[in-house]
């Protein structure tokens, strides 16, 4: 009978002693196994000790190793000092007994005269475990009540102290003491928010100043913190009343025994600013800052998601004194990198959404599909109203249609928009029940094309739009090719035009494009992914058919 001993202790008190509670349990179990030597019991050498871990969970390293050995068939009997050392949870015990039975393993308690090999032992065990679980729950309630009563007296009840404070040097004194170096960091963050009024701006300025979060070293030697502040950390810090000399417990705040490190007046001013910012939708520009901004700034906030169901969140940056707005995937807000994330220029995206909706309405009006039941006179009237509304959209832009959008989604090559039938019916001055049900769900092409740092969005059916840069490069290619044929060296052509020889060499092959490709460039009917950069960087073959196939030019 191969026997393994399992020991456990909930707290770390006394574990640093030469002979601790785990050793006492192990010694008692060893003596019990020795007394059963005549029954063929044999002690295995490996120890299974869990220190500083509650019996209310099975996620214990030594216990998991023990269960793995049992499953492998290496153990026939588990010996414990008391049954609550193994577990204090009745449901966990039931699952554990099933697992032991499946492996043909039993267990025995040294101080409680029973084992699981008999039905009476199982009954006694269930009763003891019920009392063990009851004791654990009562103990937990008592600890929670003690913590609540202690915090009501303003005592610090342990855990990682907030930046700006350290635990009292005397471990028996439940009190925080200011850490002057960290306290200055806290005061700087409060001053920065008062000045900037923007969490993201505070985070950037704090990083520039080299401010770092609290570096805490645990008793195990593990370190935590010491990193640059993120927006969420700054928000929590600014909202923490511990800096006013108070202690929080759930939704209650009590006067603390530690000194404040932030003045009450400054605290109140910061809270007012935070409250005003939280009441404003993200991306909404305060009235006093709207001068020079488009009236529909960030009007698509919370409406569109990308293919991963991540919201497109408004953000902005300052460049050369100009405020540039974007919609980006929310996972990129914290500064992370994700190749699948979207970063769309706001104006171009809003114009594209307005264009998709206006094109959809115009097409439905053209086909007289506005109404659910088409009769000649009402259908013509509804189509006329839709055409007038399309003209309003083209004139006013996204501000007209944004209130009608209920949700939307973008993916590589496609955009979906859902419209609110009541708002749309009101805009068309038609009863909602009369509108065609297919009228409110829109699906259209959606492509992004980048030229240098600029991104162009193509949405819906594209109209021919000649690219001036491509036409200019095509004209230069023919002129320079004619110069070469007349005997002018490449270097002289480049010098006369004020460009480099390498640029001339890259542009010259455009003169050898097929007539169909050149005609498409002049008409602006080339595929959306074909631009000047594509042409000069691609190694296009000389065969015209191969060129057209590679660039996607259809006959």
Secondary structure, 3 states (H helix, E strand, C coil): CEEEEEEEECCCCCCCCCCCHHHHHHHHHHHHHHHCHHHCCEECCCCEEEECCCCCCCCCHHHHHHHHHHHCCCCCEEEECCHHHHCCCHHHHHHHHHHHHHCCCEEEECCCCCECCCHHHHHHHHHHHHHHHHHHHHHHHHHHHHHHHHHHCCCCCCCCCCCCEEECCCCCCCCEEECHHHHHHHHHHHHHHHHHCCHHHHHHHHHHHCCECCCEECCCCCEECCCECCHHHHHHHHHCHHHHCEEEECCEEEECCCCCCCCHHHHHHHHHHHHHHHCCCCCCCCHHHCCCCCCCCCCCCCCEECCCCCEEEEEEEEECCEEEEEEEEHHHCCCCCCCCCCEEEHHHHHHHHHHHHHHHHHHHHHCCCCECCCCHHHHHHHHHHHHHHHHHHHHHCHHHHHHHEEEEEEECEEEEEEECHHHHHHHHCCCHHHECHHHCEEEEEEEEEEECCEEEEEECCCCCCCCHHHHHHHHHHHHHHHHHHCCCCHHHHHHHHCCCHHHHHHHHHHHHCCHHHHHHHHHCCCCCCCCHHHHHHCCCCCCHHHHHHHHCCCC
